[in-house]
Amino acid sequence: MVESVAPRSVNVLKTQLVTNSNDRAVSAKTKHSYCNNNGDNNHTFTVYHQNIQGLKFKVNEFMLSLFPEMPHLICLSEHHLESNEINNTYIPDYNRGANYCRSSLKCGGVCIFVHVTIKFTNINLYKYCKEQDLEIAAVKLEFFKGNLIVFCVYRAPTGDIDYFLKHVDIILNNLHNPKTDFILCGDLNINYIGTNNNKA
């Protein structure tokens, strides 16, 4: 799922969803226009999200699936890696911008890889993370006309929806700034079609 929150200078141009046989979105690619540090508006900024369901042995295959249009940011949910494993994960032409790894339960986790041509700052959101309920990582990018914060989020299907909504709201309010846009992408496991109350 890719959502653009409070768009101002960042405009959604195209979103492409890829679904599996269960008609569940497993990846999304969103292109945004942005103004670079020279004031030139003729650029496209691409954020790609995928629930990778285990990154360890999939890096090469994953990168081949993206070629030739390499995104500026790669956001992955459910990478299933421990901290020492993600620290040693190498994706050619990308820096690890931010990540969260579980320490007690298996699987889960989120990470953001940033293309080497993009300057970024890691936003530490670890204090808000709770395994299964809210797993979140974020990077801040600075452009000529403002900033962009990209979040990668995962909530397990059994995660506490109230904890998730409360803490995402706190994070967004704490980081809110009139000159900053947000992109929130991830696997929230919220059924918008059903009739239950677990909806944002």
C-alpha positions as CSV (number, residue, x, y, z in Angstrom):
1,M,0.0,0.0,0.0
2,V,1.3,3.4,-0.9
3,E,-0.4,6.5,0.5
4,S,0.7,10.1,-0.1
5,V,-0.2,12.2,2.9
6,A,-0.9,16.0,2.7
7,P,0.5,16.5,-0.8
8,R,1.8,20.0,-1.5
9,S,4.7,20.1,-3.9
10,V,4.9,16.4,-4.4
11,N,2.2,15.2,-6.9
12,V,1.3,11.6,-7.5
13,L,1.8,10.8,-11.2
14,K,1.4,7.1,-11.3
15,T,0.8,4.2,-9.0
16,Q,1.2,0.6,-10.2
17,L,0.0,-2.3,-8.0
18,V,1.1,-5.9,-8.6
19,T,-1.0,-8.6,-7.1
20,N,-0.5,-12.3,-6.5
21,S,-3.0,-15.1,-7.1
22,N,-4.9,-14.3,-3.9
23,D,-5.5,-10.8,-5.4
24,R,-3.4,-9.3,-2.6
25,A,-1.2,-6.3,-3.4
26,V,2.4,-7.4,-2.9
27,S,4.2,-4.4,-4.4
28,A,3.6,-0.8,-5.4
29,K,5.5,1.7,-7.4
30,T,4.7,5.4,-7.1
31,K,6.2,8.1,-9.1
32,H,6.2,11.7,-7.8
33,S,7.4,14.9,-9.4
34,Y,9.7,17.0,-7.3
35,C,11.9,20.0,-7.5
36,N,15.6,19.3,-7.1
37,N,18.0,21.5,-5.3
38,N,18.6,23.6,-8.4
39,G,14.9,24.6,-8.5
40,D,14.3,22.4,-11.6
41,N,10.8,20.9,-11.5
42,N,11.3,18.4,-14.4
43,H,12.3,15.4,-12.3
44,T,10.5,12.2,-11.3
45,F,11.0,10.7,-7.9
46,T,10.2,7.0,-7.6
47,V,9.4,5.1,-4.4
48,Y,8.9,1.3,-4.7
49,H,7.4,-0.8,-1.9
50,Q,7.1,-4.6,-1.7
51,N,6.2,-7.1,1.0
52,I,9.3,-9.2,0.3
53,Q,8.5,-12.0,2.8
54,G,12.1,-12.8,3.4
55,L,15.0,-10.8,1.7
56,K,17.9,-13.0,2.6
57,F,18.1,-15.1,-0.5
58,K,16.2,-12.8,-2.9
59,V,18.4,-9.7,-3.4
60,N,19.6,-10.7,-6.9
61,E,16.2,-11.8,-8.2
62,F,14.5,-8.8,-6.6
63,M,17.0,-6.3,-8.2
64,L,16.5,-8.0,-11.6
65,S,12.8,-7.5,-11.3
66,L,13.3,-3.8,-10.9
67,F,15.7,-3.3,-13.8
68,P,15.9,-1.1,-15.9
69,E,13.8,1.5,-14.0
70,M,15.6,1.6,-10.7
71,P,13.6,3.5,-8.1
72,H,15.1,6.2,-5.9
73,L,13.9,4.5,-2.7
74,I,13.2,0.8,-2.1
75,C,10.9,0.2,0.9
76,L,10.5,-3.5,2.0
77,S,8.2,-4.9,4.6
78,E,8.6,-8.4,6.2
79,H,12.3,-8.7,5.4
80,H,12.7,-11.4,8.1
81,L,16.2,-10.4,8.9
82,E,17.9,-9.9,12.3
83,S,19.9,-6.7,12.9
84,N,23.3,-8.2,12.1
85,E,21.9,-9.7,8.9
86,I,20.4,-6.4,7.6
87,N,23.6,-4.6,8.5
88,N,25.4,-6.9,6.1
89,T,22.8,-6.8,3.4
90,Y,24.2,-5.2,0.2
91,I,22.1,-3.9,-2.6
92,P,24.2,-2.5,-5.4
93,D,23.9,1.3,-5.8
94,Y,21.8,1.7,-2.6
95,N,22.5,2.7,1.0
96,R,20.5,1.3,3.8
97,G,18.6,4.4,5.0
98,A,16.6,3.0,7.9
99,N,15.3,-0.3,9.3
100,Y,13.6,-2.1,12.1
101,C,14.3,-5.7,13.0
102,R,12.4,-7.9,15.4
103,S,14.4,-9.1,18.4
104,S,12.0,-11.6,20.0
105,L,9.6,-12.9,17.3
106,K,10.6,-14.3,13.9
107,C,9.9,-12.7,10.6
108,G,8.5,-9.2,10.2
109,G,10.7,-6.1,10.0
110,V,10.9,-3.1,7.6
111,C,13.7,-1.3,5.8
112,I,14.3,1.5,3.4
113,F,17.2,1.5,0.8
114,V,18.1,4.8,-0.7
115,H,19.8,5.2,-4.1
116,V,23.4,6.5,-3.7
117,T,22.6,9.7,-5.6
118,I,20.1,10.8,-3.0
119,K,21.0,12.5,0.3
120,F,19.0,11.5,3.3
121,T,18.7,11.5,7.0
122,N,17.6,8.5,9.1
123,I,14.7,9.3,11.5
124,N,14.9,7.1,14.6
125,L,11.4,5.8,15.4
126,Y,12.5,2.7,17.3
127,K,10.8,3.9,20.5
128,Y,7.4,3.6,18.8
129,C,8.0,0.1,17.4
130,K,6.3,-2.9,18.9
131,E,6.6,-6.3,17.3
132,Q,3.6,-7.1,15.2
133,D,1.6,-4.0,16.3
134,L,3.8,-1.3,14.6
135,E,7.1,-1.9,12.8
136,I,8.2,1.4,11.2
137,A,11.3,3.1,9.7
138,A,11.7,6.5,8.0
139,V,14.1,8.7,6.1
140,K,14.0,12.4,5.4
141,L,15.0,13.9,2.1
142,E,15.6,17.5,1.5
143,F,14.6,19.2,-1.8
144,F,14.7,22.8,-3.0
145,K,11.1,23.6,-2.1
146,G,10.7,21.5,1.0
147,N,11.3,18.2,2.7
148,L,9.9,14.7,2.1
149,I,9.7,12.0,4.8
150,V,9.1,8.4,3.6
151,F,7.9,5.9,6.0
152,C,7.9,2.1,5.6
153,V,5.4,0.4,7.9
154,Y,4.3,-3.2,8.8
155,R,1.5,-4.4,11.0
156,A,0.9,-8.1,11.4
157,P,-2.7,-9.3,10.8
158,T,-2.9,-10.1,14.5
159,G,-1.4,-6.7,15.5
160,D,-3.2,-4.4,17.9
161,I,-5.0,-1.9,15.6
162,D,-5.5,0.7,18.4
163,Y,-1.8,0.7,19.2
164,F,-1.0,1.0,15.5
165,L,-3.3,4.0,14.9
166,K,-2.5,5.8,18.1
167,H,1.3,5.7,17.5
168,V,1.2,6.4,13.8
169,D,-0.9,9.5,14.7
170,I,1.7,10.5,17.3
171,I,4.6,10.1,14.8
172,L,2.9,12.1,12.0
173,N,1.9,14.9,14.4
174,N,5.4,15.0,15.9
175,L,7.0,15.3,12.5
176,H,4.4,17.6,10.9
177,N,5.8,20.7,9.3
178,P,4.2,22.9,6.6
179,K,7.3,22.5,4.4
180,T,7.4,18.7,4.8
181,D,5.4,16.1,2.8
182,F,4.8,12.5,3.9
183,I,4.7,9.2,1.9
184,L,3.5,6.3,4.0
185,C,4.0,2.9,2.4
186,G,3.8,-0.6,3.7
187,D,1.7,-3.6,4.6
188,L,-0.9,-2.4,7.1
189,N,-3.1,-5.6,7.0
190,I,-6.3,-3.6,7.3
191,N,-9.3,-4.9,5.3
192,Y,-11.0,-1.9,3.8
193,I,-13.6,-4.1,2.1
194,G,-14.8,-5.9,5.2
195,T,-17.4,-4.6,7.6
196,N,-15.3,-4.8,10.8
197,N,-14.1,-1.7,12.8
198,N,-10.4,-2.3,12.0
199,K,-10.1,0.4,9.5
200,A,-8.0,3.6,9.5
